[in-house]
Amino acid sequence: MTDKTTHFGFETVPESEKAGRVQGVFGSVASKYDVMNDAMSMGIHRIWKDAMMDWLAPRPNTKLLDVAGGTGDISFRYLKRAGKAHATVLDLTEPMLVEGRKRAEAAAMADSLDWVVGDAMNLPFADNTFDVYTISFGIRNVTRPQEALNEAYRVLKPGGRLMVLEFSQIPNHLMQKVYDLYSFNIIPRMGQLIANDRDSYQYLVESIRKFPDQETFLSMVKQAGFENAKYRNLTMGIACLHSGWKI
């Protein structure tokens, strides 16, 4: 049986290799990941994450599963807004979780946080466990994103909410060209300067261009079973929030 192929940036690789390669990227950049996010987006990723929380409106006594949760950015924001709640940060790459645990917020919120190494396509949780599922700048790194969405639906309780924050496509062709020039010329250089890793950031910008556009991804969210699914563009569509409900 031949191994199916998938994208690793602009490269075509066997599906069986992608997870290991993604782990390599994030293992390599883990210690500089938060600094690079600020540099690449000029801090705008913080505004996007705040917009995500505004739409999500975290409630007390809820359970969040933050997939590809890395260094805990989304979970920390969720817990601050919800008051008393619980967050499980799940990531394929242990060094990212290790970095997250080092952050000051992690110590302050230790009683409300779990850190779990796991795969978005095969979540180690029972059906109907969580109130909210978030994945932020992570789903484009999953080998089969549809399977991750199906798993999100499975582990959410009835009435549960999915929210995906991901880079997307700018509807304006000229603006997209300008953004591509920035992405492909500047971001890998920043990766070299800040994280001493050009290749990982070359992959990241390529992976953004290979990811489905807003409408295509919306249809995938619906295919997983989510109702009342919709999206909101952020910063002209450089990033996008997709929301859905398990009803």
Backbone as a ProteinNet text record, in pm:
[ID]
protein_1_A
[PRIMARY]
MTDKTTHFGFETVPESEKAGRVQGVFGSVASKYDVMNDAMSMGIHRIWKDAMMDWLAPRPNTKLLDVAGGTGDISFRYLKRAGKAHATVLDLTEPMLVEGRKRAEAAAMADSLDWVVGDAMNLPFADNTFDVYTISFGIRNVTRPQEALNEAYRVLKPGGRLMVLEFSQIPNHLMQKVYDLYSFNIIPRMGQLIANDRDSYQYLVESIRKFPDQETFLSMVKQAGFENAKYRNLTMGIACLHSGWKI
[TERTIARY]
84.9	0	88.4	63.9	146.9	94.7	186.7	152.2	91.8	-21.7	-79.1	16.2	5	93.1	14.1	87.7	28.2	129.5	89.4	179.9	261.2	388.4	470	526.7	455	486	459.3	553.3	536.5	587	639	693	582.6	584.9	493	565.8	504.9	568.9	466.9	513.2	419.2	346.6	217.6	140.9	207.4	268.9	329.5	447.7	501.9	618.4	581.6	460	432.1	439	376.2	373.1	514.1	601.9	740.5	810.5	782.9	845	791.4	660.9	601.8	660.1	674.8	737.7	878.4	950	1085.6	1086.6	991.6	981.3	957.8	855.7	817.6	910.9	972.5	1076.3	1193.5	1224.9	1338.1	1313.2	1188.6	1163.3	1096.5	1073.6	992.4	1038.3	1168.1	1215.5	1202	1187.5	1174.3	1035.7	946.1	817.3	738.9	726.9	646.9	710.2	842.9	914.7	894	901.8	884.5	741.9	643.8	505.4	488.4	547.9	541.1	611.5	729.6	808.5	740.1	694.2	634.6	508	425.9	295.6	296	413.4	425.2	327.9	312.7	227.3	79.4	42.9	-99.5	-161.8	-79.6	-137.1	-206.7	-160.9	-225.6	-366.2	-380.4	-511.6	-605.8	-552	-633.4	-680.2	-590.8	-627.5	-730	-716.9	-817.9	-952.9	-949.7	-1074	-1139.7	-1055	-1104.4	-1177.5	-1118	-1179.7	-1309	-1309.8	-1431.3	-1549.1	-1522.5	-1630	-1665.2	-1565.2	-1585	-1659.4	-1632.8	-1695.4	-1687.9	-1565.8	-1548.1	-1636.1	-1694.4	-1784.4	-1721.8	-1759.9	-1707.8	-1752.2	-1674.4	-1708.1	-1719.8	-1640	-1636.4	-1501.9	-1501	-1377.8	-1334.9	-1215.6	-1157.9	-1056	-1061.9	-952.6	-886.2	-760.4	-684	-583.3	-619.8	-538.6	-431.8	-314.4	-196.5	-173.2	-198.4	-199.3	-62.3	42.1	178.5	214.9	246.9	296.9	185.2	60.8	-49.1	-118.8	-82.2	-138	-290.6	-356.3	-502.8	-561.3	-504.3	-555.8	-544.1	-431.1	-414.1	-520.8	-543.4	-644.9	-784.1	-812.1	-943.5	-968.3	-869.6	-886.4	-899.7	-825	-834.9	-975.7	-1034.1	-1166.6	-1278.7	-1261	-1369.7	-1383	-1273.9	-1274.1	-1238.7	-1334.9	-1307.6	-1343	-1242	-1263.3	-1143	-1143.4	-1030.6	-988.3	-858.7	-806.9	-710.1	-722.8	-628.1	-554.1	-422.9	-339.7	-284.4	-319	-270.4	-182.2	-65.4	24.3	102.4	135.2	213	359.1	403.7	545.9	573.7	636	657	738.2	843.6	918.5	832	725.7	635.4	563	517.6	448.6	544.5	668.4	771	790.5	797.8	811.9	690	572.1	449.4	447.4	493.5	494.4	587.5	687.4	784	724.9	615.4	561.3	497.4	506.1	456.8	308.7	230.2	86.6	60.7	147.8	127.3	134.6	228.3	242.9	120.1	74	-40.1	-169.1	-177.4	-301.4	-286.8	-183.8	-148.8	-266.7	-352	-464.6	-569.7	-568.6	-672	-620.9	-496.8	-433	-383.2	-405.1	-337.5	-257.6	-142.2	-59.3	-46.4	-89.7	-96.6	-29.1	60.5	117.4	18.9	-24.2	-122.2	-142.2	-218.7	-238.7	-381.4	-393.8	-525.1	-616.1	-557.9	-637.6	-679.4	-629.5	-662	-654.7	-754.4	-749.7	-768.4	-687.3	-693.8	-801.7	-922.2	-1030.8	-1160.2	-1248.6	-1378.8	-1469	-1571.9	-1673.6	-1737.4	-1784.5	-1867.4	-1798.9	-1672.6	-1594.7	-1581.9	-1569.8	-1533.2	-1646.5	-1646.6	-1743.9	-1695.5	-1564.7	-1506.4	-1382.2	-1365.6	-1245.1	-1186.7	-1060.8	-992.6	-868.6	-836.8	-708.3	-663.3	-546.7	-500.5	-368.7	-371.5	-253.8	-195.1	-283.4	-236.2	-293.9	-414.6	-482	-416.2	-347	-281.1	-158.5	-113.1	0.2	-43.6	-174.5	-226.6	-226.6	-188.3	-177.6	-311.5	-418.6	-552	-646.8	-658.8	-740.1	-884.6	-942.7	-1082.3	-1095.3	-995.2	-999.2	-989.1	-910.4	-900.7	-1035.8	-1105.2	-1237.9	-1338.4	-1330.7	-1419.5	-1396	-1268.8	-1232.9	-1280.9	-1271.4	-1321.5	-1469.9	-1543.9	-1688.2	-1713.4	-1636.1	-1653.7	-1634.3	-1528.6	-1495.5	-1574.6	-1641.3	-1723.9	-1856	-1903.1	-2036.2	-2141.7	-2262.2	-2371	-2385.5	-2395.1	-2393.9	-2254.4	-2153.9	-2014.5	-1978.7	-1871.9	-1832.1	-1693.1	-1681.1	-1551.5	-1509.5	-1381.1	-1329.8	-1188.3	-1169.8	-1041.4	-988.4	-867	-796.7	-683.5	-683.6	-580.7	-551.4	-429	-397	-485.9	-521	-611.6	-569.3	-663.5	-632.5	-697.1	-624.5	-679.4	-763.3	-891.1	-975.8	-926.5	-849.2	-798.6	-665.9	-664	-548.4	-420.6	-431	-312.3	-257	-347.2	-303	-238.9	-292.9	-235.4	-93	-71.2	63.6	162.7	119.3	205.2	237.5	134	152.1	246.1	232.2	321.4	466.4	486.7	624.1	684.3	604.7	650.2	678.3	580.5	592.8	717.8	734.4	840	978	983	1112.4	1158.5	1064.4	1102.3	1097.3	989.3	970	1080.9	1123.4	1234.5	1362.5	1384.6	1503.4	1490.5	1370.5	1347.2	1373.6	1328	1350.8	1498.2	1575.9	1721.5	1780.2	1736.1	1791.9	1750.6	1620.9	1567.6	1578.3	1543.7	1539.9	1655	1740.4	1850.7	1798.9	1685.1	1620.4	1539.6	1602.8	1534.3	1434.1	1473.6	1392.7	1255.3	1250.9	1123.1	1025.9	1076.6	987.6	955.7	1043	1010	891.1	896.6	784.3	656.1	664.8	543.8	475.9	554.4	490.6	435.1	503	450.9	321.7	317.6	199.1	77.1	100.6	-10.5	-71	14.6	-34.1	-104.3	-72.4	-134.8	-268.7	-298.6	-419	-544.1	-656.9	-779	-827.8	-897	-950.6	-1070.9	-1124.5	-1226.2	-1349.3	-1401.3	-1524.4	-1500.2	-1385.2	-1352.5	-1341.3	-1273.6	-1258.1	-1393.2	-1477	-1611.6	-1688.8	-1675.4	-1745.1	-1690.1	-1561.4	-1502	-1557	-1573.9	-1631.5	-1772.9	-1850.5	-1987.6	-1987.2	-1893	-1884.3	-1859.4	-1787	-1759.3	-1884.8	-1989.8	-2115.4	-2154.9	-2070.3	-2098.8	-2210.7	-2297.2	-2409.4	-2375.7	-2457.5	-2442.1	-2296.5	-2232.1	-2090.7	-2075.3	-1978.8	-1953.5	-1809.6	-1766.7	-1630.7	-1625.8	-1518.1	-1490	-1345.6	-1324.7	-1188.5	-1126.6	-997.8	-921.1	-811.4	-791.7	-688.1	-694.9	-810.8	-832.8	-828.3	-831.1	-826.1	-688.7	-592.1	-460.6	-481.7	-571.8	-613.4	-765.3	-817.6	-962.3	-1004.2	-1119.4	-1180.4	-1297.1	-1299.6	-1414.3	-1478.2	-1609.9	-1684	-1792.1	-1818	-1926.4	-1973.6	-2094.1	-2155	-2193.1	-2173.4	-2223.1	-2362.3	-2462.8	-2601	-2668.1
-118.7	0	123.6	213.1	333.4	435.2	504.9	606.8	725.7	776.3	897.4	1013.5	1115.2	1231.1	1351	1446.4	1570.1	1681.9	1803.8	1918.1	1937.7	1962.7	2017.4	2146.5	2257.2	2379.1	2351.8	2384.8	2363.3	2224.9	2150.5	2018.7	1913.4	1812	1699	1588.1	1543.8	1440.6	1331.5	1210	1107	1154.1	1120.8	1161.7	1115.4	997.2	940.3	1023.7	1109.8	1190.5	1327.2	1375.4	1516.3	1549	1466.7	1497.2	1510.1	1419.5	1424.5	1551.8	1592.7	1715.5	1839.2	1840.1	1952.9	1959.4	1842.1	1838.8	1896.9	1864.8	1917.3	2068.9	2124.1	2270.8	2334.2	2286	2352.9	2319	2200.6	2169.4	2264.7	2294.8	2382.6	2526.4	2574.6	2717.5	2743	2638	2652.1	2765.9	2774.5	2873.9	3016.6	3032.9	3167.6	3192	3097.6	3100.7	3228.3	3264.2	3381.7	3510.6	3519	3637.4	3651.1	3538.3	3541	3580.4	3534.4	3573.1	3723.7	3785.4	3931.4	3998	3947	4009.2	3993.2	3871.3	3843.9	3923.9	3935	3999.4	4143.1	4190.4	4322.9	4336.1	4226.9	4225.9	4205.1	4201	4194.5	4061.5	3955	3825.9	3839	3932.6	3954.3	4010.8	4102.7	4161.5	4054	3967.2	3859	3764.8	3731.9	3640.7	3705.8	3836.5	3907.5	3908.8	3925.1	3921.1	3782.9	3681	3543.4	3530.5	3585.2	3578.8	3660.6	3775.2	3858.6	3780.8	3708.5	3633	3507.5	3450.1	3327.9	3355.6	3471.5	3510.5	3397.6	3365.2	3254.2	3268.9	3158	3158.8	3080.9	3116.8	3043.4	2897.3	2813.9	2671.6	2594.7	2635.4	2563.4	2493.6	2394.9	2320.4	2347.9	2400.6	2432.1	2324.9	2282.4	2205.1	2293.5	2326.7	2415.1	2328.4	2291.8	2198.2	2275.5	2213	2282	2406.6	2390.7	2504.7	2557.3	2484.7	2535.1	2589.5	2718.4	2779.9	2840	2808.4	2841	2973.5	3046.8	3180.5	3185.5	3096.1	3099	3056.4	2952.9	2904.1	3010.8	3080.3	3185.9	3293.9	3334.5	3437.6	3388.8	3263.2	3206.7	3206.4	3158.1	3146.8	3284.2	3382.1	3518	3573.2	3546.4	3601.2	3522.4	3392.1	3306.8	3318.3	3358.5	3354.3	3213.7	3139.6	3002.3	2906.1	2848.9	2753	2660.1	2565.3	2473.6	2465.1	2463.5	2454	2336.8	2261.3	2155.9	2199.3	2216.1	2253	2123.4	2096.2	1976	2015.9	1953.4	1983.6	1857.5	1847.7	1734.2	1743.2	1865.8	1893.4	1926.7	1834.2	1854.6	1980.4	2014.7	2136.9	2263.4	2267.4	2382.9	2388.1	2273.4	2268	2301.5	2256.1	2286.7	2438	2505.6	2652.4	2717.6	2664.4	2720.8	2713.2	2600.3	2582.2	2679.7	2729.8	2823.7	2963.9	2992.5	3128	3160.3	3285	3326.7	3293.3	3311.2	3284.3	3139.4	3049.2	2905.8	2874.4	2937.2	2914.3	2967.4	3085.3	3147.5	3068.1	2997.8	2926.6	2774.8	2729.1	2586.2	2494.7	2535	2450.3	2435.2	2527.3	2528.6	2477.9	2427.2	2391.2	2247.8	2181.4	2054.3	2071.7	2005.2	2008.6	1865.1	1839.7	1703.3	1696.5	1598.5	1572.5	1482.8	1526.1	1446.8	1495.4	1417	1438.5	1486.5	1596.9	1655	1557.5	1462.4	1368.4	1245.1	1235.3	1119.2	1163.7	1239	1301.1	1197.2	1207.1	1107.1	1140.2	1175.1	1213.6	1144	1126.7	1064.6	1160.1	1103.9	1185.3	1281.1	1394.2	1486.8	1530.1	1571	1605.5	1756.6	1833.7	1976	2068.8	2189	2292.3	2373.1	2388.9	2472.6	2403.3	2411.5	2360	2475.4	2507.3	2609.7	2549.6	2601.9	2569.6	2697.4	2744.8	2875.7	2860.5	2893.6	2881	2740.3	2641	2503.6	2408.9	2438	2335.7	2318.4	2422.2	2405.2	2313.4	2287.2	2195.7	2051.1	2029.9	1894.7	1822.5	1695.6	1620.4	1615.1	1584.5	1577.6	1665.6	1793.3	1886.9	1842.8	1776	1731.6	1635.1	1548.5	1454.6	1528.3	1635.1	1715.3	1778.9	1829.3	1888.8	1783.7	1664.1	1555.2	1519.4	1517.5	1488.5	1600.4	1723.4	1836	1815.8	1777.6	1755	1642.1	1538	1421.4	1456.3	1530.1	1553.9	1669.1	1749	1856.8	1802.1	1863	1830.1	1887.9	1832.5	1899.9	2043.1	2139.9	2280.2	2339.3	2255.6	2301.3	2385.1	2460.6	2558.5	2527.9	2534.6	2525.5	2664.7	2698.2	2820.3	2797.6	2830.4	2812.1	2949.2	2979.8	3100.6	3053.6	3101.7	3055.7	3164	3161.2	3247.4	3209.2	3307.7	3278.8	3355.6	3378.7	3443.9	3582.1	3679.9	3814.7	3818.5	3857.5	3855.9	3948	4051.5	4146.4	4095	4071.2	4008.6	4091.1	4222.2	4308.6	4306.5	4315.5	4312.4	4177.7	4070.3	3937.9	3931.7	3993.8	3993.4	4068.4	4181.5	4260.4	4178.4	4114.2	4032.8	3914.8	3853	3741.7	3787.7	3905.5	3959.5	3972.3	4024.4	4038	3899	3808.7	3675.9	3603.2	3599.1	3514.1	3578.4	3711.2	3778.1	3814.1	3848.1	3901	3794.4	3715.3	3625.4	3520.4	3453.4	3358.1	3426.7	3551.1	3624.6	3653.1	3691.8	3711.5	3582.5	3470.9	3341.1	3313.6	3351.8	3333.3	3420.6	3545.8	3640.9	3610	3581.1	3570.2	3427.9	3330.4	3191.4	3108.6	3173.5	3103.9	2982.4	3003.2	2892.1	2947.4	2955.1	3005.8	2903.9	2776.5	2674.2	2657.1	2661	2642	2752.8	2875.2	2987.2	2992.1	2937.7	2919.3	2822.7	2714.7	2620	2689.4	2770.1	2832.3	2922.6	3002.1	3090.2	3008.5	2902.4	2816.3	2747.5	2704.6	2633.4	2725	2854.2	2950.5	2958	2958.7	2969.9	2843	2728.8	2603.2	2578.4	2658.7	2632.5	2677.8	2604.6	2640.6	2782.3	2843	2976.8	2968.3	3084.7	3094.6	3008.6	3017.2	2943.7	2792.2	2752.4	2609.2	2552.7	2626.9	2578.5	2577.4	2675.6	2679.1	2551.6	2506.6	2384	2262.3	2264.6	2154.9	2153.2	2272.2	2284	2225.6	2259.4	2207.6	2056.2	2009.3	1865.8	1785.6	1844.2	1776.1	1766.1	1839.8	1831.5	1959.3	2061.4	2184.3	2265.2	2321.6	2404.6	2552.1	2637	2782.1	2822.3	2759.3	2783.4	2911.6	2993.5	3118.3	3160.5	3263.6	3311.5	3463.7	3516.2	3660.1	3679.5	3764.6	3799	3896.7	3882.6	3973.7	4035.8	4165.6	4236.9	4199.1	4228.2	4210.2	4062.9	3970.4	3829.7	3767.5	3842.6	3781.2	3664.6	3686.5	3577.6	3571.4	3459.8	3441.3	3356.5	3388.4	3309.8	3230.9	3101.6	3018.3	2968.3	2976.5	2935	2834.9	2738	2642.7	2585.9	2531.2	2478.3	2331.7	2252.9	2114.3	2116.8	2100.6	2115.8	1978.9
0	0	0	-93.5	-98.5	1.8	63.8	161.6	87.4	136.8	78.3	102.9	18.2	35.3	85.9	139.5	187.8	167.6	206.3	191.9	318.2	300.7	409.5	352.1	376.3	301.4	154.2	67.1	-76	-119.2	-22.3	-52.8	-38.4	-122.5	-108.1	-32.5	76.2	159.5	190.8	224.6	269.8	396.4	405.9	524.3	653.3	647.8	768.7	819.6	734.2	774.4	830.1	799.4	828.2	976.8	1060	1203.8	1260.2	1220.1	1268	1223.1	1100.1	1049.2	1121.4	1146.2	1220	1360.9	1423.9	1556.2	1550.1	1442.7	1425.2	1418.5	1342.2	1329.3	1465.7	1538	1662.3	1777.6	1771.9	1870.7	1854.7	1729.5	1698.7	1745.1	1727.4	1753.7	1888.7	1967	2089.6	2179.6	2204.6	2302.2	2251.2	2120.7	2063.7	2002.4	2024.3	1954.5	1984.5	2112.1	2149.2	2098.8	2106	2055.8	1905.3	1834.4	1689	1650.4	1725.9	1695.5	1700.9	1801.6	1812.4	1694.1	1659.8	1552.4	1416.9	1386.2	1254.6	1231.2	1334.6	1316.8	1368.8	1411.4	1472.4	1590.1	1660.9	1780.1	1751.1	1621.8	1587.1	1630.5	1643.1	1685.8	1820.8	1903.8	2034.3	2016.4	1921.3	1892.3	1837.1	1748.9	1693.2	1804.1	1895.8	2004.8	2097.8	2116.8	2196.5	2124.8	1991.6	1912.9	1924.4	1927.2	1944.6	2078.4	2184.8	2317.1	2322	2252.6	2250.7	2192.6	2083.2	2018.1	2099.2	2161.7	2240	2370.6	2432	2559.4	2663.5	2711.5	2806.9	2931.1	2973.3	3088.6	3204.8	3327.5	3443.5	3440.9	3508.9	3527.6	3395.8	3297.5	3169.7	3154.4	3065.9	3038.2	2894.1	2880.3	2749	2710.2	2584.6	2526.2	2422.6	2445.3	2356.5	2280.6	2157.6	2078	2002.1	1987.8	1935.2	2019.9	2149.8	2242.5	2277.3	2238.7	2247.6	2382.9	2385.7	2509.1	2594.3	2561.4	2652.4	2631.1	2526.9	2503.3	2512.3	2442	2436.9	2571.2	2630.3	2759.3	2867.7	2871.4	2972.3	2953.9	2830.9	2803.5	2843.7	2809.9	2840.6	2991.8	3065.8	3211.8	3277	3226.3	3281.9	3262.6	3146.7	3116.6	3183.2	3192.3	3243.7	3395	3461.1	3606.8	3650.3	3702.6	3747.9	3634.5	3572	3463.5	3459.8	3364	3351.5	3205.2	3182.8	3045.9	3035.1	2927.4	2893.7	2767.9	2779.6	2664.4	2605.7	2480	2413.9	2296.1	2285.7	2174.3	2137.7	2010	1961	2005.5	2032.4	2053.4	2199.2	2270.1	2413.9	2446.5	2370.1	2404.3	2407.9	2327.5	2332.8	2467.3	2513.9	2643.5	2757.6	2743.9	2845.6	2855.6	2740.1	2739.8	2804.1	2772.5	2829.3	2980.7	3033	3179.1	3248.9	3175.3	3235.4	3251.9	3181.5	3183.2	3317.8	3355.9	3487.6	3505.3	3398.2	3408.6	3446.5	3395.8	3420.4	3569.7	3638.1	3782.4	3856.4	3815.7	3883.4	3862.4	3748.5	3714	3722.1	3789.3	3786.8	3819.7	3913.4	3955.1	3845.8	3750.4	3645.6	3511.7	3508.9	3382	3379.3	3266	3238.3	3110	3102.3	2981.5	2930.7	2808	2755.8	2618.7	2602.1	2469.6	2394.8	2277.8	2204.8	2062.7	1987.7	1844.6	1818.7	1744.4	1714.1	1639.6	1566	1487.1	1567.4	1690.3	1774.3	1920.6	1961.4	2093.9	2204.4	2310.6	2418.7	2522.3	2473.3	2564.1	2521.8	2619.4	2592.4	2514.9	2452.9	2385.1	2486.4	2436.3	2516.9	2647.4	2637.2	2757.4	2779.4	2672.2	2685.5	2641.1	2699.6	2661.2	2541.5	2532	2426	2371	2237.9	2170.8	2090.8	2117.6	2037.7	1972.4	1855.7	1791.9	1721.4	1759	1715	1638.3	1510.7	1422.1	1428.9	1439	1451.1	1348.3	1301.3	1220.5	1083.8	1035.8	905	915.1	1037.6	1056.6	1077.5	1089.1	1108.6	973.6	974.3	848.7	775.6	848.2	787.2	869.2	833.2	913.3	934	834.1	850.9	968.2	985.1	1098.2	1231.1	1234.1	1357.4	1389.9	1288.1	1310.8	1356.4	1297.5	1340.2	1486.6	1525.8	1665.6	1758.8	1712.3	1791.8	1821.8	1717.7	1734.6	1835.3	1825.2	1913.2	2060.3	2092.8	2234.5	2295.6	2212.6	2267.4	2319.8	2428.8	2480.4	2385.2	2383.9	2311.8	2366.1	2276.1	2316.8	2319.6	2288.7	2291.9	2169.4	2183.9	2082.3	2028.4	1897.5	1829.3	1786.5	1807.1	1745.8	1695	1567.2	1499.1	1458.4	1502.1	1455.4	1366.2	1242.3	1149.3	1046.8	995.4	882.3	765.2	683.1	574.4	449.1	359.6	231.5	228	177.6	163.5	35.7	46.1	-73.4	-186.1	-150.7	-251.2	-308	-440.3	-505.3	-487	-503.5	-492.4	-349.9	-252.2	-112.1	-78.9	-137.2	-113.7	-168.2	-284.1	-343.5	-253.5	-201.6	-110.8	14.5	69.2	189.7	163.1	45.9	9.3	0.6	-56	-64.8	74.4	168.1	306.6	365.5	349.3	411	364	232.2	177.1	183.5	190.2	193.7	334.4	420.4	551.9	661.7	664	778.7	791.2	681.4	699.8	750.2	709	759	907.9	949	1093.1	1169.6	1112.2	1175.3	1194.3	1093.6	1101.8	1211.9	1216.9	1313.7	1457.3	1476.6	1612.5	1666.3	1583.5	1630.2	1573.4	1491.9	1426.4	1347.4	1280.4	1210.2	1093.3	978.1	859.1	804.1	800.5	733.3	796.8	929.5	997.6	960	950.6	917.7	769.3	686.6	544.6	533.4	610.2	611.5	655.9	762.4	816.7	714	639.6	540.8	423.6	387	279.3	323.7	449.3	498.2	499.5	521	518.8	378.4	277	139.5	92.9	153	111.3	183.1	283.7	363.9	288	302.6	230	263.1	166.8	191.5	287.3	322.5	427	397.9	275.7	241.6	238.8	185.5	180.1	321.2	408.1	545.5	617.7	589.7	648.9	613.7	489.4	448	522.1	556.4	634.3	777.8	834.8	969.9	970	866.6	856	833.8	753.6	725.7	853.8	947.6	1075.2	1162.4	1124.7	1199.2	1270.8	1264.2	1338.6	1273.8	1359.9	1316.6	1338.5	1277	1294	1271	1171.2	1144.3	1063.3	1104.1	1031.4	1055.3	983.4	1004	1002.9	1060.1	1061.2	1017.9	919.4	878.3	977.7	999.8	1085	999.4	1013.9	938	789.5	728.9	584	540.1	633.4	594	608	660	688.6	784.7	880.5	969.2	966.2	1017.2	1015.1	1134.9	1190.3	1297.1	1240	1260	1225.1	1354.9	1359.7	1478.5	1439.6	1527.4	1505.8	1638.8	1637.8	1758.8	1740.4	1842.8	1844.3	1906.9	1823.9	1872.5	1873.6
[MASK]
+++++++++++++++++++++++++++++++++++++++++++++++++++++++++++++++++++++++++++++++++++++++++++++++++++++++++++++++++++++++++++++++++++++++++++++++++++++++++++++++++++++++++++++++++++++++++++++++++++++++++++++++++++++++++++++++++++++++++++++++++++++++

